[in-house]
């Protein structure tokens, strides 16, 4: 879990203290508040002169991060750091060598951070080095230390640091003690806040022994330093070694022809966890880790641990963790995986399929993965054993927060391209979802529509789910990712004020109604997506139409089909369907012999005639009708 681990990391190694006794530093605060004096007061307050004969610090600590207890060992020098986190049998590691930042995750996969993740990591590490290896004048000059005013109480002086290659960080210094109290930086759209407490003397220097971190999800983690030693020689830093391979192919170095279901515009693959019966997992490049469906933990013989929060497209959800001994997908098995645990039972009802969870980055980045939509199969290759596999146009991406970001643009009118930062999201069915801030900043409710925007809509039955989306339909002349352009695309203009689509840190997602027009190859080893046009690529994007009936499936076999909503003025409305009706039969076939996808397909065929029996309370009502579809598009 990248975010949770990074939260812990920042909590351990950035520095702060509460206001303590005054002294000469307190007198100076009242007589001279210039930046240079404030910085020198900080140096005196932590006894920076003690670092003259030392080159770094070794720390041992205990932590509770995301509700999980652990132990941490850290080696911090002036130009680098190494942090090793142990939680039971799991281990993760962070390294900064003064230039690059690496993260070895809980499943043993090491990667160099890039983009904003790298800039964030550089700032985290730089501030830690200032605190635990001394705030040298040279380092403060390199970070262009500058005034950033005072806090609202006037008790804290704020100094802004911008280390080379990093993001700005505001360091709050107590006017009385002179020491740091809080560090705040904003790698994306929400601040990461770290508070530092319980400063103690160590070989003449002063270090914080208790750190409280609050991440962008509101998760609070605490770190208690149990032992601190100053080091006589600089520590050495290098890329963390990968763990032992956690992938086992049934045959050689590849697994080919793994079938997937695409009836709901999502790649659904049957997987087994340990010795459980097969369940559907959604292949989701928008998930930075694998996810297990909370209500099915016991069915898969799993237990959870930890307590945190994560965000989805429209809101937040509870997050815990589990250990998966074996996850088998076709002819490949992954061993000993830490996965997230989230309740995705709402997706089961929306798709009418029993779901085990999501296959995210912890699965996808183990392979060169080819998605063949024409034949509905996946091919998985071991990296380095995939020569000649990738075909089509190469679209480079950058992994940020576990998501593949690509540079692109949209065109809505004669004013030309609008640059955009897209996430490639195979977990999103729509062609593209443009974030609320991006829509607002570029007036897309006006520019990407011909008529005034209606009241934003939510899929009935999903209103309280973390993946809920509040949208208005729009239309783009073109959308470009890398050098690949698609034209005349209906899209969602997001209007929600919470969740990922309310974030200004990216422009939107590119989803399956675009991706499925290509044979796609995901090469996470080289951070490249290949798009090879398939049989549907040249066809116009169809308008979204509806009979007006929103259905959800429930029950042990997902054949209890309830009407979650009826669109006002639609054909479903006029023939008499009502919210909370239950479809008992369609055309004489009982509900137990239908699947939700096939039922929806039958009601999406223009001109088709049907006879349904619906249960409304204790009454069974017959409804005979001809399907007439209405467009939900603006044009």
C-alpha positions, 0 to 999 in steps of 0.5 A, a space after each residue: 500500500 503505497 500511500 499508507 507506507 509513505 504516510 508511515 515514512 513521513 511520520 517517522 522522519 520529518 521533524 517537529 516539536 511542541 512549544 517548550 521552555 524559552 531561553 535565549 531563543 525566546 528572547 531572540 524571537 522577540 528582538 529579531 524575527 528576520 529569516 536568517 535569525 529564525 534559521 539560526 535559532 532553529 540550528 541552536 535549538 536543535 544543537 546543530 553544532 553537535 553534528 560537526 563530528 557525526 554524519 547521520 542518525 540510526 533510529 529504531 521505532 515502533 509504529 501504528 500505521 493504518 491500525 497495524 503495529 510495526 517496527 521501523 529501522 532508519 538510517 539517515 545521512 545528510 544526502 540520503 536515507 534508508 527506512 525499513 518497515 516490519 509489520 509481522 512477516 511483511 517488510 517494506 523499504 524506502 531509499 533516497 540516495 540524494 537523487 533517486 527515490 525507491 520504494 520496495 512494497 509489502 509484496 517485494 516489488 521495487 520501483 523507482 518513483 517518478 513524476 510527482 511521487 518522486 518529487 514528493 519523496 525527495 521533499 520527504 527525504 530532504 526534510 528528514 535529513 535536515 532533522 536527523 542529520 542536522 539543518 546545515 546552512 548549505 542544505 537550507 540554501 539549496 532548498 531556497 529557504 524563504 519566508 512563508 509568513 506566520 500561522 493564524 495564531 502568531 505562535 509559529 513562524 513558517 519557513 518554506 523549503 523547496 529542495 532540488 527536484 522536490 515539492 515545496 514544504 512549509 516548516 512551522 517553527 515554534 517562536 518560543 523554542 525555535 524548533 520545528 513543530 509541523 511540516 506540511 507539503 502538498 504533493 497532490 491536491 490535499 496536504 500531508 501534515 506531520 506533527 513532531 513531539 517529545 524532543 530529547 537530547 541525543 549525544 548533544 543534538 535534539 531529536 523528536 521521539 514521537 511523530 503524528 502523521 495525518 495523511 490526505 485520507 485523514 488516516 492518523 499514524 503514530 511513531 514512537 522512537 525507542 532508540 537513537 544513535 548518531 553515526 560517525 560515518 555517512 550511511 550508504 544508500 542503494 536501490 533496495 533489492 527485489 524480493 523473491 519472485 512471487 509469480 509461478 507460471 503453470 507452463 514456462 514464462 507465460 499464460 496465454 488465452 485467459 478468457 474474460 467476461 466483458 458484458 458489463 464493459 469491464 474486464 472480469 476474470 475468474 480467479 481462485 484465492 487459496 482453495 476457494 471456488 472461483 470468483 470474478 475479479 475486475 482488472 483495474 489499472 485505476 487500483 494501486 493494489 489488489 483488493 479482496 471483497 470484504 463480505 467474501 473474506 471468510 469464503 476465501 479463508 482470509 482474515 483482515 487486519 488494520 483500519 484505514 480509509 481510502 477513496 474512490 471515484 465519488 467518496 471514501 470507504 473503509 480499508 483494511 488488509 489481508 494476506 493471500 497465500 495463493 491467487 490463481 488467474 488462468 495459468 499463473 499463480 501469485 504467492 503470499 500477497 498483501 492485499 487491501 480489503 474493501 466492501 465491493 458488494 455494491 459492484 456485485 449488485 450493479 454487475 450481477 456477478 459474485 466478485 472476489 475483488 480487484 486486480 490492481 497494480 500489484 498484479 498488473 506490474 508483474 507481467 507484460 499484459 495483453 488485452 485482446 478485446 476481439 477474442 476476449 482473452 488476456 495474455 500474460 508474459 514474464 517481463 524480458 520474455 515478451 519479445 515481439 508481443 507489443 504492437 501498435 502505437 507506444 504511449 508512455 506513462 508515468 506511475 503516480 500514486 499507483 496509477 498510469 498517467 499519460 499526457 494528452 489533450 481534448 478539443 471541444 470547439 474552435 479554440 484548439 487543444 486543452 492539455 490534459 493529464 489522464 489516468 488510464 483506468 480499465 476499471 472505468 467503463 465510460 469512454 472518459 470521465 473528466 474531473 469536476 475541477 477540469 470541467 469547471 476550469 475550462 467551462 466544459 458544461 457550456 463548451 462541451 454541450 449544445 444545450 444547458 446542462 441538466 441536473 447532474 445524475 447518479 446511477 440509481 442504487 449506487 448513491 451511497 457507494 464510494 464509487 458513486 459518480 455524479 455526472 452530466 453528459 458532454 461531447 468532445 470533438 477529439 481526445 488525445 492520449 500520447 499521439 493516439 487520437 479518437 474523435 467525436 466522443 461522448 463523455 461524462 462531465 463529473 460534478 461531484 464534490 467528493 472523491 477522486 473525481 473532485 480532485 484537481 490533481 488530474 484531468 480525468 480517466 480514459 476508460 473501457 469504451 475507448 480502450 476496448 477499441 484497441 488491442 492493448 499491451 501494458 508494459 509497466 516495466 518500461 512504463 509504456 502502453 501500446 494501442 493497436 486498433 482493433 475491428 471496432 476502432 474506426 466505428 463511430 462512438 454510439 450514443 448512450 440510450 436507455 429504456 429508462 429502467 435501472 436494475 440491480 441484482 441480488 440474492 445468492 445467485 444474483 437473479 433477484 432483479 430489483 428496479 432501482 430507478 425509473 427514468 421520468 418520461 422514459 418508455 419504462 415509465 410510461 408502461 408502468 414500471 416503478 421503483 422497487 418492482 421485482 422482475 419475476 419473469 420476462 417473456 415467460 422465462 423465470 428470473 432464475 434463468 436470466 443473468 443481469 447482463 442478458 436481461 439488460 441487453 433484452 431491454 436495450 433492443 429497440 422495437 423488441 416486444 416483451 411481456 414481464 411479470 413484476 412483483 410489487 409488494 404482495 401483488 404480481 402485475 403483468 406488463 406488456 410493452 415494446 422497447 423504445 429507447 431514448 438518448 441520454 446524450 446532448 446531441 
